[in-house]
Amino acid sequence: MMNEEFNKRWEKYNNGEMNEEEMIAFEEELEENEKRLSQELNDSDWTDFSISPEKQKAILQYGKRKSYLRISVLAVISTLIILPLCTLGSYLYYGVGGAESKGNHFMETAAVTVALTKPNVAIDMKDLKGQVKLFGMNTELKLQKQIGNKTEAIGSEQIEMFFDKLKQPTISYYGDSARETEGFFTHPSTQADASKKQTLTTLDKLPEGTVSEVYVSYDKAYTPKDVYSFAKKYDMKVLWNAIKTEDSLSGNQRPIGFPGKDSEFLKELQHTSKTEVDQFKDALAYVNQHPTWATTISGRPDLDLSNRIRYIDQNGVTVYGSVVTGPSKEIEKFVKTKRIKTAKVSEVELWNW
């Protein structure tokens, strides 16, 4: 009868059918039986079979439950201690060193890489969003461009970092800004096409109250000083210059360059004690410290910075194309000159000059 009563209570306990008071009383009984069994085993060389198999099973199950509980508690405590420590370590990994920290180096590399590889596009340094996570960092870079006197947002680039490894960025553009504009330039080694005539037709049809963003390619490569000299005759701004870094284009190679003298973005990169040419060289050298980052951020496997730097060191910095903006009719006059080999209209806005 006693075994049957114990079995019934055990089933209720095992199935969670006891109320709190019954559960506490039953666990106390189990604990007492466990102590008693342990004591009798220690005091004797023989096993007392007076404890029924059901009670022995119940005592063993109770011991397992207590072990599982201890393990679970230890796992939770370990997690609560280790995770904050690892997250703190991530903050230190990306933040220690101030201007020389890994996080700051990444942000600067991203800003300079975009300025070098995306014509008339820059990162909004006032609206950077970064989130440090366990062993990594997520960053959102807001992209903007200048048309006329107006700077506007065109999209964003999300980059995930695990330690110092970057995943392929996710780039989201607004509207027509997703167009691939690097192909708008014509290298000096390439023959002229019909784009100049088509662009002049487009500019001629545009009304007076518009401003345009136009990509122009020159009949040869000029020094930045020469470009600014003949561009200043027109009421327009030079926003970005494509720099000659090879004698001829090969494969899918695309241009690199630097913000022009009238670009709002140049102010964020400028060191007033240095010339624009020296700033460009410094920018290339800085990005080349992290070539894998630069390749991933730009999405340009053809970047090949070391060879481009070597070419510039041997041949100097010359410009073979520019992004210009200003009143559409004024840019039409500029495109008509003999120095312009090809030209393409990228964006047109209402008057903001």
C-alpha distance (Angstrom), angle and dihedral (degrees) to the residues before:
residue distance angle dihedral
M1 . . .
M2 3.78 . .
N3 3.81 90.7 .
E4 3.80 91.0 49.1
E5 3.80 91.3 50.1
F6 3.81 91.0 48.3
N7 3.81 91.4 47.9
K8 3.81 91.1 52.7
R9 3.78 91.8 49.9
W10 3.80 91.1 46.3
E11 3.80 91.4 52.6
K12 3.81 90.5 50.2
Y13 3.82 90.2 48.5
N14 3.77 93.8 45.8
N15 3.83 91.5 48.6
G16 3.81 93.6 46.3
E17 3.79 93.2 -117.0
M18 3.83 96.3 130.6
N19 3.76 123.6 97.6
E20 3.77 119.0 -123.7
E21 3.83 96.2 -92.9
E22 3.83 93.2 48.1
M23 3.82 91.0 47.8
I24 3.80 93.2 51.2
A25 3.81 92.2 48.0
F26 3.80 92.3 47.7
E27 3.83 93.2 48.1
E28 3.79 89.8 50.1
E29 3.80 88.6 52.9
L30 3.80 90.7 49.3
E31 3.79 91.1 48.9
E32 3.81 90.7 49.4
N33 3.81 91.0 50.2
E34 3.82 90.0 48.1
K35 3.82 90.6 53.3
R36 3.78 91.6 45.6
L37 3.81 92.5 50.3
S38 3.77 91.5 47.7
Q39 3.83 91.6 49.1
E40 3.79 94.0 48.5
L41 3.81 91.5 48.4
N42 3.80 90.5 51.6
D43 3.84 94.0 46.7
S44 3.77 96.5 47.4
D45 3.79 141.0 47.5
W46 3.75 91.4 -144.8
T47 3.78 131.8 64.2
D48 3.78 118.5 -111.4
F49 3.78 105.9 -132.4
S50 3.79 91.1 -173.1
I51 3.80 88.3 98.0
S52 3.75 105.9 84.7
P53 3.82 121.2 -120.6
E54 3.81 88.3 -114.4
K55 3.80 91.9 57.6
Q56 3.79 91.4 45.2
K57 3.80 89.7 52.1
A58 3.78 91.5 47.3
I59 3.81 91.4 50.5
L60 3.82 91.4 50.2
Q61 3.81 91.8 47.8
Y62 3.79 89.9 49.8
G63 3.81 90.3 51.7
K64 3.81 90.3 51.1
R65 3.78 91.3 50.3
K66 3.78 91.2 52.1
S67 3.82 91.0 48.6
Y68 3.80 92.1 49.9
L69 3.79 89.9 48.8
R70 3.80 92.3 51.1
I71 3.82 91.6 48.4
S72 3.82 91.8 48.8
V73 3.79 92.7 49.0
L74 3.80 91.1 48.7
A75 3.83 91.0 48.9
V76 3.81 92.2 51.0
I77 3.80 92.5 46.7
S78 3.82 91.2 48.0
T79 3.81 91.1 49.8
L80 3.78 92.8 48.5
I81 3.80 90.1 51.7
I82 3.83 101.3 38.6
L83 3.83 99.9 44.2
P84 3.83 95.9 56.0
L85 3.80 90.0 45.1
C86 3.82 91.8 51.3
T87 3.82 91.6 46.2
L88 3.80 89.7 49.2
G89 3.78 87.7 50.3
S90 3.83 89.2 53.7
Y91 3.81 90.9 52.6
L92 3.78 89.8 50.7
Y93 3.82 92.1 45.4
Y94 3.83 92.5 56.2
G95 3.81 99.9 29.6
V96 3.80 110.1 38.7
G97 3.79 113.3 103.6
G98 3.80 101.0 37.8
A99 3.80 108.1 -135.5
E100 3.81 89.6 10.5
S101 3.82 95.1 49.7
K102 3.80 120.3 121.4
G103 3.81 91.5 -116.9
N104 3.81 92.3 53.2
H105 3.81 91.9 46.1
F106 3.80 89.0 53.2
M107 3.83 93.6 49.8
E108 3.81 92.1 48.5
T109 3.80 92.3 45.4
A110 3.82 89.6 51.3
A111 3.83 92.8 48.9
V112 3.82 94.5 47.9
T113 3.82 93.3 42.5
V114 3.81 91.8 54.6
A115 3.82 91.1 46.5
L116 3.83 90.3 51.7
T117 3.80 99.8 43.3
K118 3.82 107.7 30.9
P119 3.82 113.9 63.0
N120 3.81 111.9 -126.9
V121 3.82 92.3 -9.2
A122 3.79 126.0 118.1
I123 3.78 140.8 169.2
D124 3.78 116.6 -103.8
M125 3.81 97.7 -121.5
K126 3.82 90.8 -170.1
D127 3.80 92.6 60.7
L128 3.80 105.0 46.3
K129 3.80 116.1 148.2
G130 3.79 119.9 -162.1
Q131 3.79 132.3 167.2
V132 3.79 122.6 -169.2
K133 3.81 112.6 -145.4
L134 3.79 135.2 173.3
F135 3.83 105.5 -48.6
G136 3.80 91.8 -19.0
M137 3.78 151.7 53.0
N138 3.82 133.9 -128.1
T139 3.80 116.7 -150.2
E140 3.80 132.0 -172.3
L141 3.81 115.3 -160.1
K142 3.81 116.6 -164.0
L143 3.82 112.0 -143.2
Q144 3.80 123.1 -148.2
K145 3.79 139.8 172.7
Q146 3.78 137.8 -162.8
I147 3.81 124.1 -121.8
G148 3.77 116.5 173.7
N149 3.79 107.4 -35.2
K150 3.78 92.6 -31.4
T151 3.81 127.5 96.4
E152 3.80 113.9 -159.1
A153 3.80 138.3 179.0
I154 3.80 114.1 -107.0
G155 3.81 102.9 174.8
S156 3.77 145.8 -56.3
E157 3.79 140.2 -97.2
Q158 3.82 120.5 -143.5
I159 3.80 117.0 -158.6
E160 3.81 127.9 -175.7
M161 3.79 119.2 -156.1
F162 3.82 126.3 -164.0
F163 3.81 106.8 -166.7
D164 3.84 97.7 -46.9
K165 3.81 97.0 -29.4
L166 3.82 118.6 105.3
K167 3.77 126.9 -147.0
Q168 3.80 119.4 -142.1
P169 3.83 106.6 -76.3
T170 3.78 123.1 -114.6
I171 3.81 109.4 -134.4
S172 3.80 121.4 -164.6
Y173 3.80 119.9 -171.8
Y174 3.78 129.9 -168.2
G175 3.79 117.8 -127.1
D176 3.81 117.3 -41.3
S177 3.81 94.5 -11.5
A178 3.82 90.6 99.9
R179 3.79 92.0 78.2
E180 3.80 115.2 122.1
T181 3.80 101.9 -117.3
E182 3.82 100.8 172.6
G183 3.83 87.8 86.4
F184 3.80 90.2 60.7
F185 3.82 90.7 85.0
T186 3.81 125.6 80.9
H187 3.81 117.3 -146.5
P188 3.84 116.7 -131.1
S189 3.81 89.2 -115.2
T190 3.82 90.6 58.8
Q191 3.79 126.1 83.4
A192 3.80 120.1 -112.3
D193 3.80 118.8 -100.1
A194 3.80 134.3 -159.0
S195 3.81 94.2 -86.8
K196 3.83 95.1 101.7
K197 3.79 92.5 57.9
Q198 3.82 91.8 46.0
T199 3.81 91.6 48.5
L200 3.81 92.1 50.5
T201 3.82 89.2 51.9
T202 3.83 90.2 50.7
L203 3.81 93.7 46.9
D204 3.80 91.1 47.2
K205 3.81 90.2 56.3
L206 3.80 94.9 48.3
P207 3.81 115.0 98.6
E208 3.79 123.6 -113.8
G209 3.80 94.5 -106.4
T210 3.80 96.6 66.8
V211 3.79 136.7 92.2
S212 3.80 122.7 -150.9
E213 3.78 139.9 -156.6
V214 3.80 108.4 -142.5
Y215 3.82 132.6 -179.5
V216 3.80 111.4 -143.0
S217 3.81 128.7 -174.2
Y218 3.81 120.9 -158.5
D219 3.79 130.4 -132.2
K220 3.81 87.8 -113.7
A221 3.79 139.7 -6.0
Y222 3.82 114.5 -74.6
T223 3.78 133.1 -171.7
P224 3.82 113.9 -101.5
K225 3.81 88.3 -112.1
D226 3.82 91.3 56.7
V227 3.80 92.2 47.7
Y228 3.80 92.2 52.5
S229 3.78 90.7 45.3
F230 3.81 96.3 60.1
A231 3.83 94.0 32.4
K232 3.82 93.7 57.3
K233 3.81 89.8 69.1
Y234 3.80 88.2 73.7
D235 3.78 130.9 64.6
M236 3.79 95.8 -114.3
K237 3.81 142.7 95.6
V238 3.80 130.2 -113.9
L239 3.81 105.2 -137.7
W240 3.82 105.4 171.2
N241 3.80 137.3 7.4
A242 3.80 126.7 -148.6
I243 3.81 107.5 -139.7
K244 3.79 123.4 -145.8
T245 3.81 107.1 -120.5
E246 3.80 99.9 158.2
D247 3.80 138.7 34.9
S248 3.79 91.9 -124.9
L249 3.77 137.1 4.3
S250 3.80 118.5 -106.6
G251 3.79 129.9 -167.0
N252 3.80 113.4 -31.8
Q253 3.78 94.9 -22.0
R254 3.79 112.2 151.8
P255 3.81 131.2 -164.5
I256 3.76 128.6 -93.7
G257 3.78 123.9 -158.8
F258 3.77 147.5 147.2
P259 3.82 137.8 -104.4
G260 3.81 111.3 -83.6
K261 3.79 126.7 -121.4
D262 3.84 93.7 -90.5
S263 3.80 96.8 47.3
E264 3.79 117.7 118.1
F265 3.80 86.9 -147.3
L266 3.80 92.8 62.2
K267 3.81 90.1 70.7
E268 3.79 91.2 65.9
L269 3.82 92.3 52.4
Q270 3.78 99.8 34.9
H271 3.79 127.3 115.7
T272 3.79 104.3 -166.7
S273 3.80 92.6 -151.6
K274 3.82 92.0 62.7
T275 3.78 134.6 65.0
E276 3.78 121.4 -115.3
V277 3.82 89.9 -107.0
D278 3.81 91.9 53.6
Q279 3.81 90.7 46.7
F280 3.80 89.9 52.8
K281 3.80 91.7 50.8
D282 3.81 91.1 47.1
A283 3.81 90.0 49.9
L284 3.81 91.8 52.8
A285 3.80 91.8 47.7
Y286 3.81 91.7 48.2
V287 3.81 94.6 50.2
N288 3.80 90.5 45.0
Q289 3.81 88.1 64.3
H290 3.83 85.9 71.8
P291 3.84 104.4 29.9
T292 3.81 93.7 159.6
W293 3.80 91.4 53.5
A294 3.80 91.0 47.7
T295 3.81 92.7 49.6
T296 3.81 92.2 50.0
I297 3.82 96.2 43.6
S298 3.81 92.9 48.3
G299 3.80 96.2 38.4
R300 3.80 85.5 -134.3
P301 3.83 115.5 133.8
D302 3.82 85.9 173.5
L303 3.81 92.8 62.6
D304 3.83 93.5 108.6
L305 3.81 93.2 170.4
S306 3.81 97.0 178.3
N307 3.81 93.3 61.0
R308 3.80 92.4 42.9
I309 3.81 91.0 51.8
R310 3.80 90.2 48.7
Y311 3.83 90.9 51.6
I312 3.81 92.5 50.2
D313 3.80 92.1 48.0
Q314 3.80 89.2 54.3
N315 3.83 100.0 38.9
G316 3.80 106.2 23.9
V317 3.80 130.1 -125.1
T318 3.81 113.6 -54.8
V319 3.81 130.7 167.0
Y320 3.81 123.1 -134.6
G321 3.80 99.0 171.6
S322 3.79 142.6 15.2
V323 3.78 142.0 -163.1
V324 3.80 107.8 -129.6
T325 3.79 132.2 -177.8
G326 3.76 135.5 -170.6
P327 3.81 142.3 97.7
S328 3.78 108.0 -15.4
K329 3.81 93.8 -127.4
E330 3.80 92.0 50.4
I331 3.79 92.1 51.3
E332 3.80 88.8 48.1
K333 3.82 88.0 61.5
F334 3.80 90.6 50.2
V335 3.81 93.8 49.3
K336 3.82 90.2 52.5
T337 3.82 92.2 64.1
K338 3.80 120.7 103.6
R339 3.79 92.8 -117.6
I340 3.83 90.8 69.0
K341 3.82 111.0 84.1
T342 3.81 99.6 174.0
A343 3.81 135.2 1.1
K344 3.79 138.1 -175.1
V345 3.79 130.9 -169.8
S346 3.80 111.7 -130.7
E347 3.83 107.2 172.5
V348 3.81 136.8 5.5
E349 3.80 124.2 -162.7
L350 3.80 136.4 178.4
W351 3.77 115.4 -93.8
N352 3.82 114.4 -60.0
W353 3.78 100.9 145.9
